[in-house]
Amino acid sequence: MTIGLSFLLGLLASSVSYFMLGLWWPVAVLLGLFAWLAFGLLDVKMDSTFTLLGGMLLVFCVSLSGMVLRANDQLSGLQYADTQDVDGTEFRYPVPLLGQARYGEKIYKASGCAACHTQQVTHEGVALDVKAMASEKNLAAVQEAASRFYKLTGRKASGGAALGLPAGEWETIVTGANAADASKARNFLTAAGASVDVQVRFHGEDLMHNDLQNPEGRNWGRRRSVAQDYLFAEPPMLGSVRIGPDLANVGARHSREALMQILLNPGIVRKDSKMPQHRFLFKEADKDEQGQHIIHDGEKTYKPTQDAETLVDYLLSLKSANYPLPEAPVYQPFTSSLPKPVQTPAETADTVKPDEAGK
């Protein structure tokens, strides 16, 4: 084999290693040099058992590097992320399983729940909405920029934009746009001096239901699942079959009492449920027995065992699809009002109360 042809094979090996397998560039260069030397300078031919086995080993090592080692390099650096709950409380995410929830995870595995339930919320697409606000000074320029955008993309104006973009109010320029159109709208409007708000909106059957934007949503999560959600899961119980609903966010959908009823007899909560009863996690109680988690099913009364309590603790901890992350944001509404004007010192002095002025 000629030096030139072997060099091309080495260059091909380096390109595949770097661009397709995502290997670190020094490793890709070394693989290219090895291929060049093997096929060119050393005049290695694929006509011996040793060479064939060596080639197979090389293919295996490259595949291992691309599929396993590269993935480990990407995910091994995952750390805590700052996020916030629906009420605005900030905390570090993810939160490791604590207390009885750790034992409840073992009950979840032993009961075979992963055979019918997944723990991964997915989305089917992304749409972008663009809103803009013009002032009295740049109103004409912003209107001209919006007209240019509509003419360029072939989209039609609606709402306040169709009426000429009134000054001092947030108005929708485009909804459900792709990334290219949203970028054009933002660039045009920003160049004209408008305040621009671009909202990324995910849609899919797993996400929250919305009559207009996501009518097929099943309320299984506010966002899609990402690798960060499984930082402390060993192993992650992603599941592959959805005979029952996804449980990645079940702790945000049901109360403890509802989960107890579902485990005992799913028909209490949903008559057409296919889930089997888990009565082995409960024991019969006296009819006159009182307690926080006493469940009446027909003529019999039940109370949960310790295994049932810990399993429910684990299920209540599953709220991963409820918290926004940088790589998986949740839908947030647009800014709907103008920012409060900053008072000048003179204005502040005018608002001082007479009693305070005399002090």
N, C-alpha and C positions, 0 to 999 in steps of 0.2 A: 504494500500500500504506500502511495507516495506521501511525502511530507505535507504537501498542500491539502490533500484529501483528509489526511489524519488531523490536520489543524482545523479543518471545517467541522469534523466530527467532535473535536474537543470544544470548539466554540458552541456547537449545538448542545453538547452536554452541559456546558456552563449556563447557557440561556434557559434550558429547561429547568435546571436546578434552581435558578434564581427567580425567574418570572412565573413558572408554573408550580413549582414545589415550595417556593417562598423561603428557600434556605438563605442563611446568612451569606453575604456576598463573598467573604474569604473562602468559605467552604465550597461555594459554587465554582470559584476560580481554581481551587485545588482539584476538584473533580474534572474540570476541563483539561487541566494539565496532565492529570493521570490518564485521561482518555487519549490525549495527543501522544503521550509517551508510549502508551500501550499499543496503539494501532500504527504509529509512525516510526519513532526512533527505535523501539524494541522489535518492530516487525512481528507483532503478535497476530496470529491468525486463529480463526475460530474452527480449528480442525483437530483439536485434542480435547480429551476429557478434562484435563486441568484447566484449560482456557474456558471451556464451557461452564464448568462448576464455578470458576472465578467470576465469570460474567453473571451467572445466576446470583452469586453472593453479592455482587455489586448492585444489581437491581434490587435485591432484598434490602440492602443497607440504605439505598437512596429512598426506597418506599418507606422504610421505617423512619427515616429522618423527616420526610415530608408529612407523613400521616400521624406519627406519634410524637416524635421529639419536637417538631415544630409546633404542634398543638400544645404540648406541655410548656414550651417556652412562652407561648401567648397567654396561657391561662394561669401559669404558676405565679405570675405577678399580681393577681387579683388581690385587692385589699378592701378594707371597709370604705364605704362611700357615704357621703352626707346626703340625707333625704329628709322628707317630712311626711307626717301623717295627714289624713284628710282634714283634721282640725288645725293644722299648721304647726304641730309640735315637731321640732327638729330632733334627729337622732342619727346614730351611726348604723348603717345597714351593710350586710345582714346581721340579724341577731341570732346567736347560736341557741340551740334548744336548751332550755333550763328546766330544772325540777322534774316533775313527773312526765313532761312532754318527751324527754329522752327515752324513757321506758315505753311511752305510748307509741313511739316510732317503731319499736320492736314488735309491739302488738299489731301494728299496721302491716308490717312485713309478714308476720306469722299468719295473719288472717287472709293473706292473698289479695289485699285490696288493690294492689297495683295491676292485677290481672284484668280488672274492669274499669279502673279509673286512671287517668293521666294526671300529671302535675306540670303541665306546660301550656300556657296560654299563647296562642298564635294570632297573627293578624294577616289579612289577605292583601292589603294594599295601603298606600299612603296618599293622602290628598292635602293640598296646601290652600289655605285661605289668606287673602291679603286685604287688610284694611288700611285706610289712610286718613289723615286729618290735615287740612290746610288752614292757614291763617288768612287774615284779610290782605296781607301784603303779597303772599305768593299764590293766592287763589287762582288767578288766571293761568299762571305757569303750571300749577298742579292739574287744572282742568285740561290743559293742552297735553300734558304728559299722559293723562288717562286716555285721552282720545287717540294719541299715538299708539298706546298699548293695544287698545281695542282694534284699531285698524291693522296693526301688524299681526295680531294673533287671530283675528276673525271672531273674537268673542263679543257678546252683546252686553251692554251696561244694564244694570238693574238697580232698583231701590234708589238710594240717595245719589248714587253715581249717575243714574239716568237723568236725575233732576238737576245735575250740574255741580255736585259736590259742595254743599253749603259749608261755609267757613266755620271753624271751631267745633266740628262734630266728627266723630269717627264714622266713616262710611265704608261699606264693603266694595272693594274694587273687583275682586274675582274670588270665586269659591270653587273648590274641587279642582284646582289647577295642578299640573305636573310641576316638577322642579324647574324645568326650563322656563315655563310661562311665569311662574311665581318669581323667579330671579329677574326676568325682564321687567315685570311690574314694579318690583322693589327698586331696581336701578333707575327706571324712568321717574318714579315718584320721589325718590331720595334726591336725585339730581335737581328736581324742581323745588326742593326745599320742604317737602311734606314730611310729617311724622308717619312712619310706616310700621305696621305690626304684622308679621307673618306668623301664622299659626299652623304647625304640623298636626294633622289630624289622621289618626289611624282608623281603619275600618275592617271589620271581619266578624264572623259569627261568634267568636269567643269573647269579644269585647263588649263594653257596656251598650245597652240598647238606647237608641235615639230614633224617634219617629222620622226625622228628616235625614240625618247624617249616617245613621247605622241602624236601619229598621230591622235587620235580621240578628242583631246582637242578643246574646244569651246571658249577659251580665256575669260572665265568669271571671272578669278581670278588667282593671282600668288600663292596662298596658300589656304588651307581649312579654313573655319570659325570656331572660337572658342568662348567660353563664354566671353572672354575679349572684343570682338567686340561689345557686346550688353550692355556694362556697363551703358550707359546713355539712352538706349532705353526703354521706358515705354508705352506699353509693346513691347517686340521685335516682329517685324513683319516678322517672319520666313517664313510664308506661307507653303502650303502643295501641291499646284498644280502648275505645270509649263506649262501653256498654252503659256506663253511668256517666254523670257529669264530671268535668274536670275539677280537681280539688286544689289547684295551686292557690286559690284565693277563697277557699271555703270558710275560713275563719272570719272573713269579713261579711259573709252572706248569711250565716246561721248563728243562732244563739246556742248556748250549752243545752238548754232544754230541748230545742228542736233536734240537735244532733243525737241526743239520748233517744228520742222517739224514733228517729230514722234507724238507729242501730237495732232497737228492739223490734220494731215493726214498721218498715218504710211505708206501708199502706196507710198508716195514721196520717202522714204528711201528704203523700201522693198516692192515690188509689191505683194508678196504672204503673207503679214503680216495678222494675224488674229485679231490684236488689233483693237478695235473700235475707231472711231475718237472722239476727245475731243474738238469739235468746241465751246462748251459752255465756254471754257476757253479763247476764242479769240473773237474779234469783228472786223467787216469789216472796212477797211480803204479805203481812196481814192486811185485810181490807181496811181496818181502822188505823193502820200505821200512817203516821204523818212524817213528812220530810221534804227537803228541797227538791229532790229528784225522784220522787215517787211517781210512777207512770201507771196509768190505768189503761188496760187493753182488754176491752170486753168485760168479762166478769172477774178477771184476774188482775192482781196488782203486783208490780215488779219494782225492784230497786237495783241500781247498778252495782256491779262488783268493782273491786279496785282496778281490774283490767279495763273495764269500761270507762272509768273516770280518767285513767291515764291516756287511753286512746282519744278521748274527747279533748283532753288537754293538748295533745299533739295536733289534732285537726283544727283547733282554735288558733294554733300558732301559725297555720298556713295562710299567710296574707301577703305573699311575695308580690303578686300582681296588683297590689294596692298602692305601692310606693313608687314615685317617679325616680328614675335614674338618668344620668346624662345620655347613656346609650339607649334608653327606653323611656322617653317622656310620656306623660299622660296628657290628655286633652285639657287645656285650660281656656277659659273664656277670654275674649278680647277685652282690652281696656275700654270701658264704656263711658268714661267721663274725663274731662280735661283735668290736668294736674292743677293743684291749688297754686295760685300765684304767690310768689314770694314778696312779702311786704317790705317796702323800703323803710329806712329809719324814720323818714318824715311821716309816713303813713302809720308807723308803729306809735309815734309820739301823739298823733291825733287820736288814737284809740285808747290812750291812757285814761283811766277813770279820774274824775275830779278829785275824789278823796285821796287817790294815790298821788296825784300831782301836787297836792298840798303838803305831803309828808316830806 
